[in-house]
Amino acid sequence: MSNKPFQFKEFSIQQDKTAMKVGTDGVLLGAWVQVNSEVFSVLDIGAGTGLIALMVAQKSNAEVIDAIELNDDAYEQTVDNFERSSWGDRLFCYHASLQEFVDEIDDEYDLIISNPPFYTSTYKEISEERAMARHTESLTYYELLEGTSKLLSEIGSCAFIIPFSEEAYFIELAKQQKLFPNRITRVKGTENSPIKRSLLQFSFTENTTIINELVIEIERHQYTSEYINLVKDFYLKM
């Protein structure tokens, strides 16, 4: 995958230092997550390049947007991308693991967001380089959700993108942390292809879950109107 900068409408992502490149999953999550007007503080767990935090900065008025990243190269890349953006005064990246961050930080966040490393059934889907970039640093879904529940404000929400095959397991683990799914969008490449990803947004409030599907393409490089509407504020060619 290219090391060239990835240009979005309002910011650019440098990705030459890290194996974790800009991908559809991160863009989907950043575009899909609901950020209500009361959100003051946001945390991106596992920043990679800082993509999702930058998308949230563009689409919201949140005053504090923090990120954490353990990988040395990815941390440096995220800091660089934050500093190059128009929202550098709102963005900050911590060089730490989630476990270290939970132990050291007393703050709570109104929105927590993560595109976690896929370490289970989809591990073989990603390149060996990308897998190794996160293999020793990946956290289990249990650790991710436990840490999220400790850092999330009482009225806050958290959002993730995971393989669809792990959706039921992930929701069950979330319930153990008293996190309940409020929104679920299941993502398919085309109308006739299997569901590949699940976008999930949770809170401590148990309500009726809004469930829908998103199809990305009608055919190769011909995108559905639903997908275009979702990402048009970010992608240059949409």
C-alpha positions in Angstrom: 0.0 0.0 0.0 1.2 3.5 -0.8 3.3 5.6 1.5 2.1 8.8 -0.2 0.1 11.3 1.9 -3.7 10.6 1.7 -5.5 13.9 1.0 -8.9 14.4 2.4 -11.1 17.5 1.9 -9.9 19.4 5.0 -6.8 17.5 6.2 -4.0 15.3 5.0 -2.7 12.0 6.4 1.0 11.3 6.2 1.5 7.5 6.4 5.1 6.9 5.5 6.3 6.0 9.0 3.7 3.3 9.9 2.4 0.1 8.5 -1.1 1.1 9.5 -2.3 2.9 6.4 -5.5 4.8 5.7 -8.2 2.2 5.1 -11.9 2.0 4.5 -12.6 0.8 8.1 -11.2 3.9 9.7 -13.0 6.2 7.3 -16.3 4.3 7.8 -16.0 4.6 11.6 -15.0 8.3 11.6 -17.8 9.2 9.3 -20.5 7.0 10.9 -20.0 7.7 14.6 -22.6 10.1 16.0 -21.1 13.0 17.9 -23.8 15.0 19.7 -23.5 18.6 20.5 -22.9 17.9 24.2 -19.7 16.0 23.6 -16.8 18.0 25.1 -14.1 15.3 25.2 -13.2 12.5 22.8 -10.7 9.6 23.0 -9.4 7.6 20.1 -7.9 4.3 21.3 -5.1 3.1 18.9 -4.7 6.2 16.8 -2.6 4.6 14.0 -2.2 7.8 11.9 -4.7 9.9 13.8 -7.3 9.6 11.0 -10.4 9.0 13.1 -9.5 11.7 15.7 -9.0 14.2 12.8 -12.4 13.2 11.3 -14.1 13.8 14.6 -12.3 17.2 14.9 -13.7 18.1 11.5 -17.3 17.0 12.2 -17.7 18.2 15.8 -17.1 21.0 18.2 -15.5 18.8 20.8 -12.9 20.9 22.6 -10.7 18.0 23.8 -9.7 15.2 21.3 -7.2 12.9 22.8 -5.6 9.8 21.2 -3.4 7.0 22.5 -1.0 5.0 20.5 1.6 2.5 21.7 3.5 1.8 18.5 6.5 4.2 18.2 6.2 4.9 14.5 2.4 5.3 14.6 2.7 7.6 17.6 5.1 9.9 15.7 2.9 9.8 12.6 -0.2 10.7 14.6 1.6 13.7 16.3 2.8 14.9 12.9 -0.6 14.7 11.4 -2.3 16.4 14.3 0.3 19.3 14.1 -0.3 19.7 10.4 -4.0 20.0 10.7 -6.2 23.0 11.4 -7.3 21.6 14.7 -3.9 21.1 16.4 -5.0 23.0 19.5 -7.8 20.5 20.1 -5.8 17.3 19.4 -3.2 15.5 21.6 -1.7 12.0 21.4 -0.4 10.0 24.3 2.4 7.5 23.8 1.0 4.7 25.9 -0.9 1.5 26.0 -4.6 1.6 27.0 -3.8 -0.2 30.3 -1.2 2.4 31.2 -3.5 5.2 30.2 -6.4 3.9 32.4 -4.0 3.6 35.4 -2.6 7.1 35.0 -5.6 9.3 33.8 -8.4 10.4 36.0 -10.4 12.1 33.2 -13.6 10.8 31.7 -14.5 11.1 28.0 -17.9 11.8 26.5 -17.0 9.8 23.3 -14.6 6.9 23.0 -13.8 5.5 19.6 -11.6 2.7 18.3 -10.8 0.8 15.2 -9.1 -2.1 17.1 -6.5 -4.5 15.6 -8.2 -7.6 14.3 -6.4 -10.3 16.1 -8.8 -13.3 15.9 -10.6 -14.7 12.9 -9.6 -11.9 10.5 -5.9 -11.9 11.5 -4.9 -13.6 8.2 -6.8 -11.0 6.2 -4.2 -8.3 6.8 -0.6 -8.3 5.5 2.1 -9.8 7.6 3.7 -6.4 8.0 0.5 -4.8 9.3 -0.2 -7.8 11.5 3.3 -7.6 13.1 2.9 -3.8 13.6 0.2 -4.5 16.1 0.7 -8.1 17.1 2.6 -7.6 20.3 0.6 -4.5 21.2 -2.9 -5.6 20.4 -5.4 -5.7 23.2 -8.2 -8.2 23.6 -11.8 -7.1 23.1 -12.2 -7.7 26.9 -9.3 -5.3 27.7 -10.6 -2.7 25.2 -14.1 -2.7 26.6 -13.0 -2.8 30.2 -10.7 0.2 29.7 -13.4 2.0 27.8 -16.0 1.5 30.5 -13.6 3.0 33.1 -12.9 6.1 30.9 -16.4 6.7 29.6 -18.5 9.4 31.2 -21.9 8.4 32.6 -23.8 10.0 29.7 -21.1 9.2 27.1 -21.0 6.7 24.2 -18.4 4.6 22.5 -18.1 3.3 19.0 -16.1 0.6 17.3 -15.7 -1.2 13.9 -15.1 -5.0 14.1 -15.5 -8.1 11.9 -19.2 -9.0 11.6 -18.3 -12.6 12.6 -17.4 -11.3 16.1 -20.4 -9.0 16.6 -22.4 -11.2 19.0 -19.3 -12.0 21.1 -18.3 -8.3 21.3 -21.8 -7.3 22.3 -21.8 -9.9 25.1 -18.5 -8.7 26.4 -19.7 -5.1 26.3 -22.8 -6.1 28.4 -20.5 -7.4 31.0 -19.1 -3.8 31.3 -22.7 -2.5 31.4 -22.4 -1.1 27.9 -25.4 -1.6 25.6 -25.6 -1.3 21.8 -27.7 1.7 20.7 -26.7 1.6 17.0 -25.5 -1.2 14.7 -24.7 -0.8 11.0 -23.6 -4.0 9.2 -21.4 -3.3 6.2 -21.4 -5.2 2.9 -19.1 -4.6 -0.1 -21.9 -5.1 -2.6 -25.6 -6.0 -2.3 -24.9 -9.7 -2.9 -21.7 -10.1 -0.9 -21.6 -11.3 2.7 -21.6 -8.8 5.6 -18.0 -8.0 6.4 -18.0 -5.4 9.2 -20.1 -4.2 12.1 -20.2 -0.6 13.2 -21.3 -0.4 16.8 -22.1 2.5 19.2 -22.8 1.7 22.9 -23.7 3.6 26.0 -24.5 2.8 29.6 -28.2 3.3 28.7 -30.2 0.3 27.5 -32.5 1.4 24.7 -34.0 -0.2 21.6 -31.1 -0.9 19.2 -31.3 0.8 15.8 -30.0 -1.8 13.3 -29.4 -1.2 9.6 -27.1 -2.2 6.7 -24.7 -0.2 4.5 -23.7 -1.4 1.0 -20.6 0.3 -0.3 -20.6 -0.4 -4.0 -23.1 -1.1 -6.8 -20.2 -2.4 -8.8 -16.4 -1.8 -8.8 -15.8 1.9 -8.1 -19.5 2.8 -8.5 -20.6 3.7 -5.0 -24.1 3.6 -3.5 -25.8 6.9 -2.6 -25.9 5.8 1.1 -22.1 5.4 1.1 -21.5 8.6 -0.8 -23.7 10.5 1.7 -21.8 9.0 4.6 -18.3 10.0 3.4 -18.8 12.9 1.1 -17.6 15.5 3.7 -14.2 13.8 3.8 -13.3 12.1 0.5 -12.1 14.5 -2.2 -13.7 12.6 -5.1 -17.2 12.1 -3.5 
